[in-house]
Amino acid sequence: MERFIQFNDETIDSFLFMEMADLAKTLAKNGEMELKYGPYSYIDYKEQTVYVSHFWDHRHRADEVNGLKSDIYLRTVGNLSETDKEEVKDYIKKVKKTSIPRFSKQLFMMGEDLRLEEICKAKRPGTKHAFATRRLLYRQYFKAQLNVNLTKSVFTDSLFNALFLMLNAQSPLDKPPSINEELDLAMPFLQSWITRFYETASTAEVVKICMEIIDVIDEIVKNDMLNEYFHLPEDAYEQTVFTEETFEDLKRKDPLANQDVLEEESTGDEEVLDEEFRTWHRETEDKGESFLQFDLDQGSQSDLMGEGVREGEDGDQAMAMVQGSAQETDKEHYDNVKAAEKEHEELKGGGESKYGKDNRYAIPYFLSPSIPSSGDWQLYNTYKAEIAPFQKKLQKMIEKTLEHKRIQPRSDLHFGRLNNKLLRFITDDNPRLFYKKQNPSSEIDAVFSLLVDCSGSMFDKMDQTKLGISLFHESLKSVRVPHEVVGFWEDTNQATMTSQPNYLKPVVDFSASLKPSSGPEILQLEPEEDNRDGYAIRLMTERILRRNEKQKFLLVFSDGEPAAMDYDQNGIVDTHEAVLDARKQGIEVINVFLSNGPIDEGQRNTIQNIYGNYSILVSEVEELPDVLFPLLRKLLYKSI
């Protein structure tokens, strides 16, 4: 079963996406290399991104995998180390002057990919199968395209289709198709040059062959290509060039409000100060240690230039607007301001390496629950009465399956089990030769964190979910197992591309979870807005790892559909990675999906893709104990 996520209205298997992303990073030897789906396959050097094509969608699984792999091989093993970027940029400039730039760029991609394919197969023989599939599928596609373009009399596109088929012919006896009279006359010349792509050893040689073909085609065809089969991006080959710059070159050079220049009328009596007056403005990253600051937003161009920095004096004026005075500053207050700014900068974005690149702009806000009202108490008592029969069943199951804390063994006793230190029987007057083994305590050595999805998609499941959370809370409280209940959601209205507020509401925390009065706060969980599941799971992982209990469980009550700002494409992938990271650190992550009716097959597939086999999918609360028992037993057997 596979869960699919959307990329440009195309469905892509999320697990396959993760597999291909890992392959791209490995072959590129760059952990920052990203993988994205697009209409065409190419590499973007500036963004460090490999694009794989939607051309491979909707095919047999093996063909799709081999096609995607062939794209990655060409871009990482090929383009990344074998393509001369300067040659490509020069070629793009040249073909822009022709009447067939679209044809010219696609011709280059066809020839360069052929050269890189041979390099990939030589470096990594295991890639041959993927490239064989690639050629087969592309041959079928271009044969169909040739027939379509000939029917429509789109001759330039037909020519490109024919050149591809000649270059990838299965037999040297295959004859080129007839397009029109002029192109048919040039076909022997084109056929002789197109096959020379097999002899190329560099990007420069590919460019040379392309230019020879273009010179002939440019005089024959009347129109450029209509279709785009291969993409040569113009800006993807540009790279930031760092030149030696002075301090003056790095200064702000925003356009001035006007370009007035002070007229230079020298009388010989005026005093000219060749000095530089430095000011602070809002674009300065570090405000420095001075409190005499003002914004410099506009000004006039002047020919009065200076060098050096004059030391300020007590009586100086700032542009005749702000009068300074000498007095002692409250240094401690200023340090607090700097500390607050630093804390905000550290908080903003969460940190790419800590919470994942898809959550680098997510900001956590922890909310406190309000005091339960009398109505909350009344409704919660109704919940308790409804779950009472199932609570006893779940309580006994937890006691039987989870490990108890161990009382430390006692030694040097007068009675008990005989230890192996018998020498004291001779040396000591009153030897203590016995011990008592480690015994189990009545306390269970476990801790639970219940994370609740409070997104809008839970609106029809929230009542059933709160009933299930109440069942867990009362059962864990009865066996004295510390736990917390935390709701999470993202504020859609306040979210931007660089700031995404995420709210977490611990309605029951570890310290209050075992109090008899705890529980009605659970009713304060309501459907809110978006959900960034991977981010919330990572935050809860941090919290539960601070606990000393041996067995740690994270129960995620969610419908398995992450959706947030700039999170649609990678939400399932990021959440799956967060679950894997938590499990690697010894936390058992279980998804609990309480539906208010039959469970949709798509939801079932989504949850299994994220959480694997460790998920509980039930439509009624009374089913929970029966499903949870074998799952916990399976987890305990796994840890033995």
TAMOWO-V101957 format. One record per pair of residues at least 6 apart in sequence whose C-alpha atoms are under 6 Angstrom apart, sorted by the first residue. I is the first residue (numbers start at 1). J is the second residue. If there is no record, write none. Layout:
I|J  I|J
This chain:
1|605  2|605  3|13  3|605  3|606  3|609  4|11  4|12  4|13  4|14  5|11  5|12  21|35  25|31  25|33  27|76  28|76  33|48  33|49  34|49  35|49  35|50  35|51  36|51  37|51  37|52  37|53  38|53  38|54  39|53  39|54  40|53  40|231  41|51  41|52  41|53  42|51  43|49  43|50  43|51  43|75  44|236  45|236  45|237  46|239  52|71  56|64  56|67  66|130  67|134  70|130  70|131  78|116  83|203  84|203  95|101  100|224  103|225  105|232  106|230  111|197  121|127  121|128  142|161  146|158  146|161  149|158  156|225  157|225  256|298  256|299  257|298  258|300  259|300  259|301  260|300  260|301  261|301  261|302  262|302  274|306  275|306  275|307  275|308  276|306  276|307  276|308  276|309  280|293  281|295  281|296  314|325  314|326  317|323  348|363  349|360  349|361  349|362  349|363  350|360  350|362  351|360  352|360  361|498  361|499  361|500  362|500  362|501  363|500  363|501  363|502  364|502  364|503  365|502  365|503  366|503  366|504  366|505  367|505  369|507  372|521  376|520  377|520  380|520  391|475  394|625  395|475  403|444  403|445  404|440  404|441  404|443  404|444  404|445  405|440  405|441  405|443  405|444  405|445  406|439  406|440  406|441  407|438  407|439  407|440  407|441  408|438  409|436  409|437  409|438  410|435  410|436  411|435  412|432  412|433  412|434  412|435  413|432  413|434  413|435  414|432  414|434  415|434  416|434  416|435  416|436  417|434  417|435  418|433  418|434  419|433  419|434  424|431  425|431  445|549  445|550  446|549  446|550  446|551  446|552  447|482  447|483  447|552  448|483  448|553  448|554  449|483  449|484  449|554  450|484  450|485  450|555  451|486  451|487  451|556  452|486  452|487  452|557  453|488  453|558  454|487  454|488  454|489  454|527  454|528  455|489  455|527  455|528  455|529  455|530  455|531  456|527  456|528  456|529  458|527  459|527  461|595  461|596  465|594  468|621  477|514  482|510  483|510  483|513  484|508  484|509  484|510  485|506  485|507  485|508  486|505  486|506  486|507  487|504  487|505  488|503  488|504  489|502  489|503  489|530  489|531  490|501  490|502  490|530  490|531  491|501  507|521  507|522  530|563  530|564  531|562  531|563  531|564  532|562  532|564  533|562  533|575  534|574  534|575  534|578  538|578  552|587  553|587  553|588  554|589  555|589  555|590  555|591  556|591  556|592  557|591  557|592  557|593  558|593  559|593  560|606  560|607  562|571  576|610  590|614  590|615  591|615  591|616  592|615  592|616  593|617  594|618  594|619  595|619  596|619  597|619
